Amino acid sequence: MEEKIQNKYQESVEEKNEEVVEKPVEAEPNKEVPMQDRDPDPEGVGKEIVSAPTTSSSSTQVQQQVKQLKGLDHENQVKALCNLALQKGLDFAIEIAKNLDNAYILDELHDSLVDELRKKLIEKGELKQL
């Protein structure tokens, strides 16, 4: 008798296993997909990042400015870079600072520009002085 029960149980388990193996997994329509399974860029927005082309004239201007600034001390280099940022744009000044191959100058340029911007925002009343 035990043998019959065990055989029926074994047959039942085998049938269930076959059903599970044969049955395709269906996605639940409103189930949230875990973060690790998500596509980080589903629309492909970041696939075609295009940087602005560097023209030979701007690269020549950068090199000329770098030559002029190399002869100055660090403090005057930073002041000149701040003036260039205000006159010709931040990108131009940063490019020159990078070409000076001096991380200190780039950091000081950042600090000076932040301080200058803060002062101007306080003067306009858009930022409170602490």
N, C-alpha and C positions, 0 to 999 in steps of 0.2 A: 504494500500500500504506500509506504514511504517513497518507493521508487516511482510510482505513478504521479504522486504529488510533485516530486522533484522534476520529473520529465515535463509535466505541464508547466511548472514554474519556468523551467529552462526554455521551453517553446515560447512562452509568453514574453520572456526577456528578449529572446532572439527576434521576435516579431516587432517589439518596440524599438530595438536597435535598428532594424531595417527601415522602419518608418522614419526614425530620426535621421538616418543617413540619406535616405532618398528624398526627404522633404527639403526643398530649397529654402534658404534663409531669406525671409522677406524683411525689407526695411520698414520700420514703423514710420508712418508719414509725419508725425509731429514730434518725433524723438530728437532731442538735442544731440549734436555730434560732439564728442569730446575734443578739447583743444588740440591734442596731439594728432588727431585725425583730420583736422581742417586744413584746407589749402591756405597758406599764408597770404597769397595774393590771387584770389579767385577771378578777378577781372583782368589780371595781367597788367595792372597799372604800372608796376615797378620794372617791367621787363624791358622797356624802351626808354631808359633815362638817357637823355642827351645833354651833354654839357655844352656850354657856349664855346664855340671855336675860338682859339687864340689866334689873332691875326698877327702877321709878322711885324706890323707897325706897332702894335701894343707891346709885343715882346721886345722890340727894339727900345721902346720908351721905358719899359721896366728895366732893361739892362743899363740904359743911360742913367736912370735914377739911382740904381744900385751903385754904379761907379761913383756918382756924386756923394752918396751917403756914406760910403765906406771910409771916406776921409774924415768924417765927423766923429766926435765922441758919442757914447751911447745916449746921453741925455738929449743932445741935439738931433740925433737920428730919430728918436721917438717923437720929438716935437715936429720935425719935418714930415714924418709919416702921418701924424695927426692932421697936419695942414693938407697933405695930399689926400687923405681920406675925405676931408670936407670939400676939397676943390674938385678932385677927379673921381671920387667914389671909394667906398670901402674895399671893394674887390681889388682895385688897382693898388691901394696901399698895402693890403695884405699880401698880394703877390710880390711886391717889392720886399716886404719884411721877410717873407719866406726865402727869397733869393739872397738875402743877406746871410743866410745860414747861421743865424744866431737866435736860439730859442728865447734867450733873455729879452732880446729886442721885441720879438713877437709878443711875448707875455706882457712886457711893459706897454706896448701899443694897445693891447686889449685893456689893460688896467686904466690907461689914460683916457681911452675912448669911453669907457664905462663911467669914469668920474666926470668927464665933460658932459656926457648925456644926462647924468644925474643932476648936475648943476643946472642945466638948461631946463629940465623938467620941473625942478624946484622953482626956478624963476618964473616959469609959466603958470605955476600953481597946480600942476598936474600931479605933483608928488610932494608929500610932506617931508620937511626936514626933521630928522630925529634928534 
